[in-house]
Amino acid sequence: MPKQDGSLTAVIVSGGKQYRVAPGDQVLVDRLAAEPGSSIKLGRVLMVHDGDDFKIGSPSVDGLEIEAKVLAHRRGPRIEVLRYKSKKRQRVHRGARADLTALEILPFGSAAKPAEAEEETEKTVKPKAKRASARKPKAAAEAKEESE
């Protein structure tokens, strides 16, 4: 279910499991073959909720990929498995830890558009360099004063 405040959320699939994510969320998913610091694209987006707008895919939303940054590779908590059959002297005790990848969801959909606009304005506005010719008249004026 989408969050009640009407913020931008999406339902994605990774490793056969479904996750509800929003921009800036950190999610633990099954281990992915990606280096920490790199970014990956999650193409299986089942649903997108943005305010009053719902997009439900069949099976996935067309033209939408959610980009995520790989933060780290971790291991999950230890899970102990006990099997026991009474009166048969059969007991099995095993433990396991899941290999996980921590992801940070980058802005997508309508949240990505303002971020791209800010980057474009930063690229277009450049500080003006001071001209060397502006310094020459001062030096020339000082030279005239010294000669007089």
N, C-alpha and C positions, 0 to 999 in steps of 0.2 A: 504494500500500500504506500502511496506517496505521503510525504510529510504534510501535516495539517496546515502549515503556514503558507503553502502555495509556492515554495521556492523550487528552483530548478533541480529535478532529480531524474535519474534514469535507472533502469534495471538492465544489468549486463550479465553475460554468462562467461565464466572462466573456469576451466577444469570440470565442467559438468555441473557446476553449482551457480546459483543465481545470487547476485549482490545488488542491493539498492545503494546507489552512490550519488553524491552531489559534488560540485567543484570544490576542491580543497580537502576532501575526505581522504583518510588513510585506511587502506583495506589490506587484510592478510588473505592471500589466495594461495592455492597449491603452487608448488615450485614451478617457475617459468625459466626458460633458457635465455636469460638476458643479464647483462652485467649491471651491477649497481651504478646508478647515475645516468643510465641510458633511458630512453623513452620507448614505450611500446604502444601499439594501437589495438584496442579491443573492438573488434568489428561486430560481434554478436550483441546488438542492443535490442532488447525485447520491447521496451517501453520508455517514452520520454514524457515527463510532466513538467510544464512550465506555466505556472499560474493557473489559468483556466484551460490551457491548451494541452490536450492529451494526444500523443501519437503512439499507436499500438501497431507493432509490426506483425507480419505474417510470413515467415517466422521472425524476421528482424526488420527494424526500421531502415528503409533504403536511404543511402547517402549519408549516413551518420556513423562515424567512428569516434570512439572516446579515447583520447590520448592520456596515458598515465606514465609517471616517472617512477622508475624502480629505485626504491630507497635502500633496501638491504635484503639479504637472504637470511632467514631465521629458522629455528626449529620450534615446533609447538610443544605443548606440555606433554609429559609422559602419560600414556594411557596404558593401564594394566588390564590384561584379559585373564580371567580365571574361568576354567571349565572344571566341573566337578560332577562326578556321578556317584551317588551314594551306594554303598554296599558293594562297589566294584573295585575299589582301590585305584580309581582313575582320577588323577588331578593334573591339570596343565596350567602353568603360570607363565604368561608371556607379557612382554612390555614393548611399546613402540612409541616413537615420536614422529610427528608429521614434518616434512620439509616444506617450508612456507616462503613466500616472497611478499615483502611489504611494498605496497604501491601507494602513490599519491595521485589522486585524480586531478588532472589539469582542467582549466575552464573549457567548456564545450557549449554548443548551441548559442543561445542569446548571451550567455556570460562571456563567451570568447570574443564576441564582436567589439565590446568596449576596450578590451585589452589590446586587440589588434589596432584599434584607432589610436590608442595612446602611443604604441610603438611607432606608428607612421608619423605622428606629430614630432616625436623625438628625433626621428631620422631627418625630417625636413628642416627643422630649426637648428641651424649651426651658428655658433658664435663667430662674429667677424674678427678676422685677424687684424692687428694694428699694422698700418703701412709704414714702411721704412722711410718713405718720402716725407712723412709728417715730422720726422725727427730732424731732417736736414735743415729746414729753415731755422730751427733753434740753434743748431750748431753754427750756421752761417751768421746769425745775429750775434752770437757770442764772439765769433771771430772778428766781426766788424767793430764791436765794442773794445776789444783788446787792441786793435790797430789804432784806434783813436786816442 
